Amino acid sequence: MKLTFSFWNIGEVLGIFDKRLRRSTLDPEEYQFLKTAFLAEVKRFTRLGVLEIVPVHSLLLADAWKLVEKYHIYQADASR
């Protein structure tokens, strides 16, 4: 089995970390640790061949729109 997501999803994770930093539920050291650890795991899993990062193309997004309407989910979830 292979985990697959896009660079968009990486940005989503980093956005959550940043949101928690701005809301003071993470201090700057925790934020930096989580960001560094997450990106290191992405890199490690990619090297091990268990993670594939797919590009975000217009056709992928157009397909995602169908899932958004059918299952009432967010585009980021439909694009994975």
Backbone torsions as a table, in degrees:
resi	resn	phi	psi	omega
1	MET	NA	143.3	-179.7
2	LYS	-126.4	135.4	174.6
3	LEU	-82.7	135.5	-179.0
4	THR	-133.4	130.6	170.1
5	PHE	-154.8	178.2	-174.9
6	SER	-112.2	171.4	174.9
7	PHE	-61.2	-28.2	176.2
8	TRP	-57.8	-45.4	-178.5
9	ASN	-64.6	-34.6	175.6
10	ILE	-61.8	-44.1	177.3
11	GLY	-61.5	-36.0	177.8
12	GLU	-62.5	-44.5	179.2
13	VAL	-63.4	-46.9	179.5
14	LEU	-62.6	-34.2	177.4
15	GLY	-64.6	-37.6	176.9
16	ILE	-65.9	-43.4	177.3
17	PHE	-59.3	-44.8	-179.4
18	ASP	-63.9	-40.3	178.7
19	LYS	-60.7	-43.1	179.0
20	ARG	-66.7	-35.9	176.6
21	LEU	-63.2	-46.6	-179.7
22	ARG	-65.1	-29.6	178.9
23	ARG	-89.1	3.2	178.1
24	SER	63.6	27.4	172.3
25	THR	-93.7	-5.6	169.4
26	LEU	-131.1	140.4	171.8
27	ASP	-89.3	166.9	-176.0
28	PRO	-56.9	-35.0	179.0
29	GLU	-68.1	-41.7	177.6
30	GLU	-64.2	-42.4	178.3
31	TYR	-58.0	-49.5	-179.0
32	GLN	-63.0	-40.6	178.5
33	PHE	-61.7	-49.1	-179.0
34	LEU	-62.2	-43.7	-179.8
35	LYS	-62.0	-47.7	-179.4
36	THR	-63.9	-44.5	-179.2
37	ALA	-65.0	-42.9	179.6
38	PHE	-61.9	-49.0	-179.0
39	LEU	-64.8	-34.7	176.7
40	ALA	-65.7	-39.4	178.3
41	GLU	-67.3	-39.7	176.5
42	VAL	-58.8	-47.0	179.9
43	LYS	-62.8	-45.0	-178.4
44	ARG	-63.9	-47.2	-179.9
45	PHE	-63.6	-34.8	177.3
46	THR	-65.4	-45.7	178.6
47	ARG	-62.0	-36.5	179.8
48	LEU	-75.1	-11.4	179.1
49	GLY	81.4	13.8	178.8
50	VAL	-99.1	-4.1	179.1
51	LEU	-130.2	133.0	173.9
52	GLU	-121.3	127.6	176.6
53	ILE	-100.3	117.0	-177.0
54	VAL	-97.9	147.0	176.9
55	PRO	-71.5	154.9	176.8
56	VAL	-98.3	109.6	179.3
57	HIS	-111.9	162.5	-179.0
58	SER	-60.0	-35.2	179.0
59	LEU	-66.5	-37.3	176.9
60	LEU	-63.2	-43.5	180.0
61	LEU	-66.0	-40.4	178.6
62	ALA	-62.6	-40.7	175.7
63	ASP	-64.3	-37.4	-179.8
64	ALA	-64.1	-35.1	-179.5
65	TRP	-59.7	-36.8	178.1
66	LYS	-62.9	-40.9	178.8
67	LEU	-68.6	-36.3	177.9
68	VAL	-58.4	-46.9	-178.3
69	GLU	-72.2	-39.3	-176.6
70	LYS	-71.0	-43.3	-173.3
71	TYR	-109.3	-0.7	177.3
72	HIS	57.7	50.1	180.0
73	ILE	-117.9	168.7	177.4
74	TYR	-74.9	150.6	-180.0
75	GLN	-58.2	-39.1	179.9
76	ALA	-60.1	-36.8	178.4
77	ASP	-72.7	-35.9	-178.7
78	ALA	-74.3	-21.3	-175.5
79	SER	-89.2	0.4	-177.0
80	ARG	-78.6	NA	NA
